[in-house]
């Protein structure tokens, strides 16, 4: 057992404790994969990350991302939270942006005032969900009539998201998902707020395998931003609310610059200390 620095941060909320929590273990190069997985199960957070030395010269650090159910090749709130924790403990990027190495490749993280934003990696699968059986299952999981699903698309940038667009934010907020039908699915639902509202869209993320509903989800919002802006359903810069039903104040700032999607938000430090691993 070795003492290692650990940071607990809150991601994607302008108000501390209103976003999505993340545990970041620093100096984790000597940790085995089994220990990483066991500690992630013990924290019981949606994700726990481990900072390691990069394997390529272009990266400032490498990260491994674990849920209680296993490892992810990429995730959004862990990307921003890990970058913030690395900077807070003295990390200095080689260039203007922080460059994170993870399983999907190199992910730039940009500092914008008191926010961080990551450049969304390419979608691994981006196409309409066409299988009638899967569409019916999505509707059952959300307890909606199939006609209420305006559009359904694969938005997979690592975790395997399926995006679902519904009529409005009120429909999103009123969902009462059927968890028993959702095993193996990761569904992200989006609906527009009325013009003039504080936020442009409302988002909810349902994960059948491990956390039931994720409070605020960077990877999902990255896929949604690509989908919504590609189809003209959202402007090139907008704000998504997430976690409202869970009592959270998640705010995700999406911005499209040419063909790059930037996903940003606040990161607040909450706990800093050591862990024996």
C-alpha positions in Angstrom: 0.0 0.0 0.0 1.3 3.4 -1.0 0.0 6.9 -0.1 -1.1 8.7 -3.3 -2.6 12.1 -3.8 -6.4 12.1 -4.5 -8.6 14.9 -5.7 -12.4 14.9 -5.6 -13.9 17.5 -7.9 -17.4 18.6 -9.0 -17.8 19.0 -12.7 -20.3 20.8 -14.9 -22.0 23.1 -12.4 -21.5 26.8 -11.7 -22.6 26.0 -8.1 -20.3 23.6 -6.1 -21.9 20.2 -5.3 -24.4 20.7 -8.1 -22.7 18.8 -10.8 -21.1 15.3 -11.2 -18.5 14.1 -8.7 -15.2 12.6 -9.8 -12.3 11.0 -7.9 -8.9 11.5 -9.4 -5.9 9.4 -8.2 -2.6 11.0 -9.0 0.7 9.1 -9.7 -1.1 5.9 -10.5 1.5 4.3 -12.8 2.3 1.4 -10.4 -1.3 0.5 -9.7 -2.6 -2.7 -11.3 -5.8 -2.7 -13.3 -7.5 -4.9 -10.7 -6.8 -2.4 -8.0 -8.1 0.5 -10.2 -11.3 -1.4 -10.9 -11.8 -2.4 -7.2 -11.2 1.2 -6.0 -13.7 2.5 -8.6 -16.3 0.1 -7.3 -15.5 1.2 -3.8 -15.9 4.9 -4.5 -19.2 4.0 -6.3 -19.0 7.2 -8.3 -20.1 7.2 -11.9 -16.3 7.4 -12.8 -13.0 7.3 -11.0 -9.8 8.3 -13.0 -6.1 7.5 -12.7 -3.4 9.8 -13.8 -0.3 8.3 -15.4 2.7 9.3 -17.4 2.0 9.8 -21.1 3.2 7.3 -23.6 3.5 9.8 -26.5 5.3 13.1 -26.5 2.3 15.1 -27.7 0.4 14.3 -24.4 0.7 16.1 -21.1 -0.6 13.1 -19.2 -2.4 9.8 -19.7 -5.7 8.8 -17.9 -7.5 5.6 -17.3 -11.3 5.9 -16.6 -13.2 3.4 -14.6 -16.9 3.1 -13.7 -18.1 0.7 -11.1 -18.8 -1.7 -14.0 -15.5 -1.5 -15.9 -13.1 0.7 -17.9 -14.2 3.3 -20.5 -12.1 4.5 -23.5 -13.4 8.0 -23.1 -15.8 10.0 -20.9 -16.5 13.7 -20.7 -16.8 14.9 -17.1 -13.7 12.7 -16.2 -11.8 14.5 -18.9 -12.5 18.0 -17.5 -12.2 16.9 -13.9 -8.9 15.1 -14.5 -7.5 18.1 -16.3 -8.5 20.4 -13.5 -7.0 18.2 -10.8 -3.8 17.8 -12.8 -3.5 21.6 -13.2 -4.3 22.2 -9.5 -1.5 20.0 -8.4 1.1 21.9 -10.5 0.6 20.4 -13.9 1.9 22.6 -16.7 0.9 21.9 -20.3 3.6 21.9 -23.0 1.4 24.0 -25.3 -1.6 26.4 -25.0 -4.0 23.6 -24.4 -3.8 20.6 -22.0 -3.5 17.4 -24.1 -4.9 14.3 -22.5 -4.0 10.8 -23.7 -6.7 8.1 -23.3 -7.8 5.0 -25.1 -9.6 6.9 -27.9 -6.5 9.0 -28.6 -5.4 12.6 -27.7 -8.1 15.0 -26.4 -7.3 18.7 -26.2 -8.6 20.6 -23.1 -8.9 24.3 -23.4 -8.9 26.8 -20.6 -11.6 29.5 -21.1 -11.7 31.9 -18.2 -12.9 29.9 -15.2 -14.1 27.0 -17.4 -12.5 24.1 -19.1 -13.7 22.7 -22.4 -12.6 19.5 -24.3 -12.6 19.0 -28.0 -15.0 16.1 -28.6 -13.3 13.0 -30.2 -14.8 11.6 -33.4 -17.9 9.5 -33.1 -17.2 5.8 -33.5 -20.8 5.2 -34.6 -23.1 7.9 -35.9 -26.1 6.7 -37.7 -29.9 6.5 -37.2 -31.1 3.6 -35.1 -33.1 1.7 -37.8 -33.8 -1.7 -36.2 -37.6 -1.8 -35.3 -36.9 -4.1 -32.3 -34.4 -1.7 -30.8 -36.6 1.3 -31.4 -39.5 -0.4 -29.7 -37.2 -1.3 -26.8 -36.0 2.3 -26.4 -39.6 3.5 -26.3 -40.4 0.8 -23.6 -37.4 1.8 -21.6 -38.5 5.5 -21.6 -42.2 4.5 -21.1 -43.1 6.5 -24.2 -45.3 5.8 -27.2 -42.9 5.1 -30.2 -44.5 8.2 -31.9 -42.9 10.4 -29.2 -39.4 9.5 -30.4 -38.8 12.2 -33.0 -35.3 11.0 -33.8 -33.1 8.2 -32.5 -29.4 7.9 -33.4 -26.2 6.1 -32.4 -23.9 8.8 -30.8 -21.1 6.5 -29.7 -17.8 8.2 -28.8 -16.7 5.3 -26.5 -19.5 4.6 -23.9 -22.0 3.5 -26.6 -24.7 6.2 -26.3 -28.0 6.2 -28.2 -29.5 9.7 -28.5 -33.2 10.3 -28.4 -34.8 13.6 -29.4 -38.3 14.3 -28.0 -40.8 17.2 -28.3 -39.6 19.4 -25.5 -37.8 19.8 -22.2 -41.0 19.1 -20.3 -41.1 15.6 -21.8 -37.5 15.0 -20.8 -38.2 16.1 -17.2 -41.3 14.0 -17.0 -39.7 10.7 -18.0 -40.0 7.8 -15.5 -37.7 5.2 -17.1 -38.2 1.4 -16.8 -34.9 0.3 -15.4 -35.7 -3.4 -15.7 -35.9 -3.0 -19.5 -32.7 -1.0 -19.9 -29.9 -3.6 -19.2 -27.1 -3.0 -21.6 -28.4 0.3 -23.0 -27.1 3.8 -22.5 -29.8 6.3 -23.5 -29.4 10.1 -23.7 -32.7 12.1 -24.1 -32.8 15.7 -25.2 -35.7 18.2 -25.6 -35.7 21.9 -26.2 -36.7 24.5 -23.6 -39.0 27.4 -24.7 -37.4 30.4 -26.3 -36.0 32.8 -23.7 -35.4 30.1 -21.1 -32.1 30.1 -19.1 -31.0 26.9 -21.0 -31.6 25.9 -24.5 -32.1 22.2 -24.0 -32.7 19.7 -21.2 -30.7 16.4 -21.1 -31.1 13.2 -19.2 -28.7 10.2 -19.3 -30.0 6.7 -18.4 -27.4 3.9 -18.0 -28.8 0.4 -17.6 -25.6 -1.2 -16.3 -24.3 0.8 -13.4 -25.5 4.2 -12.3 -29.2 4.3 -13.4 -29.2 8.0 -14.2 -26.0 10.0 -14.6 -26.2 13.5 -13.2 -24.2 15.4 -15.9 -22.6 13.7 -18.8 -19.9 15.2 -21.0 -19.5 12.3 -23.5 -23.3 12.2 -24.2 -23.5 16.0 -24.6 -20.6 15.9 -27.0 -22.5 13.4 -29.2 -25.7 15.4 -28.8 -24.0 18.6 -29.8 -22.7 17.0 -33.1 -26.1 15.6 -33.8 -28.2 18.7 -32.9 -25.9 21.2 -34.8 -25.6 18.9 -37.8 -29.3 18.9 -38.2 -30.1 22.5 -37.3 -32.0 21.6 -34.1 -29.7 23.7 -32.0 -27.5 26.8 -32.6 -23.7 26.5 -32.9 -23.4 27.6 -29.3 -25.9 26.6 -26.7 -26.3 25.6 -23.0 -27.7 22.3 -21.9 -29.2 21.7 -18.4 -28.8 18.2 -16.9 -29.4 16.7 -13.5 -32.5 18.8 -12.8 -34.6 15.8 -11.7 -31.8 14.7 -9.4 -31.6 18.0 -7.7 -28.4 19.0 -9.6 -27.6 22.3 -11.4 -25.6 20.8 -14.3 -24.8 23.3 -17.1 -22.9 22.1 -20.2 -21.7 24.7 -22.6 -21.6 23.3 -26.2 -19.9 25.2 -29.0 -19.2 24.3 -32.6 -16.1 25.9 -34.2 -15.9 24.7 -37.9 -16.0 20.9 -37.5 -14.9 20.8 -33.9 -17.3 20.4 -31.0 -16.1 21.9 -27.7 -17.9 20.8 -24.5 -17.2 22.9 -21.4 -18.2 23.8 -17.9 -17.1 24.7 -14.4 -15.0 22.4 -12.3 -14.9 23.0 -8.5 -12.4 21.4 -6.1 -14.2 19.7 -3.2 -11.7 17.3 -1.4 -8.0 17.0 -1.6 -5.9 14.4 0.4 -4.3 11.0 0.1 -5.4 7.5 -0.5 -3.7 4.2 0.5 -3.6 2.0 -2.6 
